[in-house]
Amino acid sequence: MAENKTRHTEATVEAYLDAIADETRRQDCYELTRLMTRVSGHQPKMWGSSIVGFGSYHYKYESGREGDCHLTGFSSRKRDISIYLMAYFDGHARLLEQLGKHKMGKSCLSVRQLSDVRLDVLEQLVAGSIAETKRRYP
């Protein structure tokens, strides 16, 4: 079975964040780092070359595929900041309605900049996602 491409690395979060050319985006990513550190209780670590992840969990699917992933995290992409919310939970949809300007995929919340969203709501989304992931993968 193939191994996950995205794994914890020894690269530094500071180097990744400092390399973000756009000042607003860089500051937004530092703010997300503080928020996710506070909410998750974990220090940030690089996962692959471009994901700042917090904590980890081990998953095993019925298919037999298993691996490790970060509980939550984010990545500065070309157009948006991708925020990784691993699990839907009760109240998830209501919070998304209150969040502000965003796009939501299966497990990826995209925002252009943090000023487009309510940080208190984002914090609740991150906390809820972490709690649900821990519940599903104890």
C-alpha positions as protocol buffer text, in pm:
chain_id: "A"
residue {
  index: 1
  type: MET
  ca { x: 0 y: 0 z: 0 }
}
residue {
  index: 2
  type: ALA
  ca { x: 133 y: 346 z: -89 }
}
residue {
  index: 3
  type: GLU
  ca { x: 257 y: 573 z: 189 }
}
residue {
  index: 4
  type: ASN
  ca { x: 111 y: 917 z: 249 }
}
residue {
  index: 5
  type: LYS
  ca { x: 293 y: 1193 z: 65 }
}
residue {
  index: 6
  type: THR
  ca { x: 219 y: 1445 z: 338 }
}
residue {
  index: 7
  type: ARG
  ca { x: 417 y: 1359 z: 648 }
}
residue {
  index: 8
  type: HIS
  ca { x: 572 y: 1552 z: 932 }
}
residue {
  index: 9
  type: THR
  ca { x: 910 y: 1697 z: 831 }
}
residue {
  index: 10
  type: GLU
  ca { x: 1196 y: 1866 z: 1013 }
}
residue {
  index: 11
  type: ALA
  ca { x: 1156 y: 2191 z: 814 }
}
residue {
  index: 12
  type: THR
  ca { x: 1084 y: 2494 z: 1030 }
}
residue {
  index: 13
  type: VAL
  ca { x: 751 y: 2670 z: 1038 }
}
residue {
  index: 14
  type: GLU
  ca { x: 927 y: 3006 z: 1076 }
}
residue {
  index: 15
  type: ALA
  ca { x: 1121 y: 2957 z: 751 }
}
residue {
  index: 16
  type: TYR
  ca { x: 801 y: 2864 z: 568 }
}
residue {
  index: 17
  type: LEU
  ca { x: 606 y: 3163 z: 704 }
}
residue {
  index: 18
  type: ASP
  ca { x: 892 y: 3409 z: 654 }
}
residue {
  index: 19
  type: ALA
  ca { x: 917 y: 3305 z: 287 }
}
residue {
  index: 20
  type: ILE
  ca { x: 559 y: 3421 z: 215 }
}
residue {
  index: 21
  type: ALA
  ca { x: 618 y: 3728 z: -3 }
}
residue {
  index: 22
  type: ASP
  ca { x: 291 y: 3912 z: 58 }
}
residue {
  index: 23
  type: GLU
  ca { x: 306 y: 4096 z: 392 }
}
residue {
  index: 24
  type: THR
  ca { x: -69 y: 4070 z: 464 }
}
residue {
  index: 25
  type: ARG
  ca { x: -72 y: 3698 z: 384 }
}
residue {
  index: 26
  type: ARG
  ca { x: 237 y: 3641 z: 597 }
}
residue {
  index: 27
  type: GLN
  ca { x: 80 y: 3821 z: 895 }
}
residue {
  index: 28
  type: ASP
  ca { x: -247 y: 3630 z: 845 }
}
residue {
  index: 29
  type: CYS
  ca { x: -53 y: 3302 z: 855 }
}
residue {
  index: 30
  type: TYR
  ca { x: 126 y: 3405 z: 1173 }
}
residue {
  index: 31
  type: GLU
  ca { x: -215 y: 3490 z: 1323 }
}
residue {
  index: 32
  type: LEU
  ca { x: -350 y: 3149 z: 1219 }
}
residue {
  index: 33
  type: THR
  ca { x: -46 y: 2988 z: 1381 }
}
residue {
  index: 34
  type: ARG
  ca { x: -124 y: 3161 z: 1710 }
}
residue {
  index: 35
  type: LEU
  ca { x: -495 y: 3073 z: 1689 }
}
residue {
  index: 36
  type: MET
  ca { x: -435 y: 2706 z: 1607 }
}
residue {
  index: 37
  type: THR
  ca { x: -164 y: 2670 z: 1871 }
}
residue {
  index: 38
  type: ARG
  ca { x: -403 y: 2809 z: 2133 }
}
residue {
  index: 39
  type: VAL
  ca { x: -702 y: 2600 z: 2022 }
}
residue {
  index: 40
  type: SER
  ca { x: -518 y: 2273 z: 1958 }
}
residue {
  index: 41
  type: GLY
  ca { x: -272 y: 2288 z: 2246 }
}
residue {
  index: 42
  type: HIS
  ca { x: 0 y: 2174 z: 2002 }
}
residue {
  index: 43
  type: GLN
  ca { x: 302 y: 2353 z: 1862 }
}
residue {
  index: 44
  type: PRO
  ca { x: 310 y: 2395 z: 1483 }
}
residue {
  index: 45
  type: LYS
  ca { x: 512 y: 2156 z: 1269 }
}
residue {
  index: 46
  type: MET
  ca { x: 563 y: 2134 z: 896 }
}
residue {
  index: 47
  type: TRP
  ca { x: 383 y: 1853 z: 714 }
}
residue {
  index: 48
  type: GLY
  ca { x: 530 y: 1814 z: 370 }
}
residue {
  index: 49
  type: SER
  ca { x: 674 y: 2130 z: 220 }
}
residue {
  index: 50
  type: SER
  ca { x: 375 y: 2360 z: 258 }
}
residue {
  index: 51
  type: ILE
  ca { x: 136 y: 2260 z: 538 }
}
residue {
  index: 52
  type: VAL
  ca { x: 164 y: 2398 z: 890 }
}
residue {
  index: 53
  type: GLY
  ca { x: 4 y: 2127 z: 1103 }
}
residue {
  index: 54
  type: PHE
  ca { x: -96 y: 2101 z: 1467 }
}
residue {
  index: 55
  type: GLY
  ca { x: -109 y: 1775 z: 1658 }
}
residue {
  index: 56
  type: SER
  ca { x: -163 y: 1442 z: 1490 }
}
residue {
  index: 57
  type: TYR
  ca { x: -386 y: 1138 z: 1486 }
}
residue {
  index: 58
  type: HIS
  ca { x: -367 y: 789 z: 1344 }
}
residue {
  index: 59
  type: TYR
  ca { x: -646 y: 674 z: 1114 }
}
residue {
  index: 60
  type: LYS
  ca { x: -737 y: 334 z: 979 }
}
residue {
  index: 61
  type: TYR
  ca { x: -1010 y: 292 z: 720 }
}
residue {
  index: 62
  type: GLU
  ca { x: -1220 y: -18 z: 659 }
}
residue {
  index: 63
  type: SER
  ca { x: -1025 y: -61 z: 334 }
}
residue {
  index: 64
  type: GLY
  ca { x: -712 y: -122 z: 541 }
}
residue {
  index: 65
  type: ARG
  ca { x: -548 y: 206 z: 446 }
}
residue {
  index: 66
  type: GLU
  ca { x: -398 y: 377 z: 747 }
}
residue {
  index: 67
  type: GLY
  ca { x: -164 y: 659 z: 831 }
}
residue {
  index: 68
  type: ASP
  ca { x: -103 y: 969 z: 1035 }
}
residue {
  index: 69
  type: CYS
  ca { x: -229 y: 1319 z: 971 }
}
residue {
  index: 70
  type: HIS
  ca { x: -232 y: 1656 z: 1145 }
}
residue {
  index: 71
  type: LEU
  ca { x: -540 y: 1737 z: 1355 }
}
residue {
  index: 72
  type: THR
  ca { x: -572 y: 2075 z: 1189 }
}
residue {
  index: 73
  type: GLY
  ca { x: -352 y: 2302 z: 987 }
}
residue {
  index: 74
  type: PHE
  ca { x: -323 y: 2548 z: 704 }
}
residue {
  index: 75
  type: SER
  ca { x: -127 y: 2630 z: 393 }
}
residue {
  index: 76
  type: SER
  ca { x: -68 y: 2952 z: 205 }
}
residue {
  index: 77
  type: ARG
  ca { x: -167 y: 2873 z: -152 }
}
residue {
  index: 78
  type: LYS
  ca { x: -137 y: 3089 z: -462 }
}
residue {
  index: 79
  type: ARG
  ca { x: -479 y: 3250 z: -431 }
}
residue {
  index: 80
  type: ASP
  ca { x: -612 y: 3164 z: -84 }
}
residue {
  index: 81
  type: ILE
  ca { x: -519 y: 3030 z: 255 }
}
residue {
  index: 82
  type: SER
  ca { x: -633 y: 2670 z: 286 }
}
residue {
  index: 83
  type: ILE
  ca { x: -745 y: 2578 z: 637 }
}
residue {
  index: 84
  type: TYR
  ca { x: -773 y: 2206 z: 702 }
}
residue {
  index: 85
  type: LEU
  ca { x: -1076 y: 2105 z: 905 }
}
residue {
  index: 86
  type: MET
  ca { x: -1075 y: 1728 z: 920 }
}
residue {
  index: 87
  type: ALA
  ca { x: -1428 y: 1651 z: 1035 }
}
residue {
  index: 88
  type: TYR
  ca { x: -1783 y: 1777 z: 1014 }
}
residue {
  index: 89
  type: PHE
  ca { x: -1957 y: 1804 z: 1351 }
}
residue {
  index: 90
  type: ASP
  ca { x: -2290 y: 1916 z: 1496 }
}
residue {
  index: 91
  type: GLY
  ca { x: -2321 y: 2289 z: 1434 }
}
residue {
  index: 92
  type: HIS
  ca { x: -2061 y: 2294 z: 1155 }
}
residue {
  index: 93
  type: ALA
  ca { x: -2302 y: 2428 z: 890 }
}
residue {
  index: 94
  type: ARG
  ca { x: -2437 y: 2698 z: 1124 }
}
residue {
  index: 95
  type: LEU
  ca { x: -2084 y: 2820 z: 1197 }
}
residue {
  index: 96
  type: LEU
  ca { x: -1998 y: 2831 z: 827 }
}
residue {
  index: 97
  type: GLU
  ca { x: -2302 y: 3053 z: 769 }
}
residue {
  index: 98
  type: GLN
  ca { x: -2167 y: 3296 z: 1031 }
}
residue {
  index: 99
  type: LEU
  ca { x: -1802 y: 3281 z: 921 }
}
residue {
  index: 100
  type: GLY
  ca { x: -1790 y: 3537 z: 643 }
}
residue {
  index: 101
  type: LYS
  ca { x: -1644 y: 3517 z: 293 }
}
residue {
  index: 102
  type: HIS
  ca { x: -1509 y: 3166 z: 231 }
}
residue {
  index: 103
  type: LYS
  ca { x: -1528 y: 2851 z: 18 }
}
residue {
  index: 104
  type: MET
  ca { x: -1563 y: 2506 z: 174 }
}
residue {
  index: 105
  type: GLY
  ca { x: -1459 y: 2178 z: 18 }
}
residue {
  index: 106
  type: LYS
  ca { x: -1469 y: 1835 z: 175 }
}
residue {
  index: 107
  type: SER
  ca { x: -1207 y: 1915 z: 438 }
}
residue {
  index: 108
  type: CYS
  ca { x: -1056 y: 2240 z: 316 }
}
residue {
  index: 109
  type: LEU
  ca { x: -1183 y: 2585 z: 408 }
}
residue {
  index: 110
  type: SER
  ca { x: -1044 y: 2853 z: 176 }
}
residue {
  index: 111
  type: VAL
  ca { x: -1024 y: 3220 z: 268 }
}
residue {
  index: 112
  type: ARG
  ca { x: -858 y: 3501 z: 79 }
}
residue {
  index: 113
  type: GLN
  ca { x: -754 y: 3685 z: 395 }
}
residue {
  index: 114
  type: LEU
  ca { x: -842 y: 3668 z: 763 }
}
residue {
  index: 115
  type: SER
  ca { x: -1013 y: 4006 z: 756 }
}
residue {
  index: 116
  type: ASP
  ca { x: -1283 y: 3840 z: 540 }
}
residue {
  index: 117
  type: VAL
  ca { x: -1392 y: 3610 z: 824 }
}
residue {
  index: 118
  type: ARG
  ca { x: -1491 y: 3624 z: 1189 }
}
residue {
  index: 119
  type: LEU
  ca { x: -1199 y: 3487 z: 1389 }
}
residue {
  index: 120
  type: ASP
  ca { x: -1422 y: 3387 z: 1681 }
}
residue {
  index: 121
  type: VAL
  ca { x: -1624 y: 3166 z: 1446 }
}
residue {
  index: 122
  type: LEU
  ca { x: -1309 y: 3027 z: 1282 }
}
residue {
  index: 123
  type: GLU
  ca { x: -1181 y: 2936 z: 1627 }
}
residue {
  index: 124
  type: GLN
  ca { x: -1503 y: 2744 z: 1697 }
}
residue {
  index: 125
  type: LEU
  ca { x: -1474 y: 2561 z: 1364 }
}
residue {
  index: 126
  type: VAL
  ca { x: -1116 y: 2458 z: 1439 }
}
residue {
  index: 127
  type: ALA
  ca { x: -1204 y: 2346 z: 1793 }
}
residue {
  index: 128
  type: GLY
  ca { x: -1509 y: 2150 z: 1674 }
}
residue {
  index: 129
  type: SER
  ca { x: -1313 y: 1981 z: 1398 }
}
residue {
  index: 130
  type: ILE
  ca { x: -1037 y: 1877 z: 1638 }
}
residue {
  index: 131
  type: ALA
  ca { x: -1286 y: 1741 z: 1891 }
}
residue {
  index: 132
  type: GLU
  ca { x: -1473 y: 1541 z: 1627 }
}
residue {
  index: 133
  type: THR
  ca { x: -1151 y: 1403 z: 1477 }
}
residue {
  index: 134
  type: LYS
  ca { x: -1037 y: 1289 z: 1823 }
}
residue {
  index: 135
  type: ARG
  ca { x: -1377 y: 1129 z: 1879 }
}
residue {
  index: 136
  type: ARG
  ca { x: -1363 y: 939 z: 1549 }
}
residue {
  index: 137
  type: TYR
  ca { x: -997 y: 837 z: 1586 }
}
residue {
  index: 138
  type: PRO
  ca { x: -930 y: 793 z: 1960 }
}
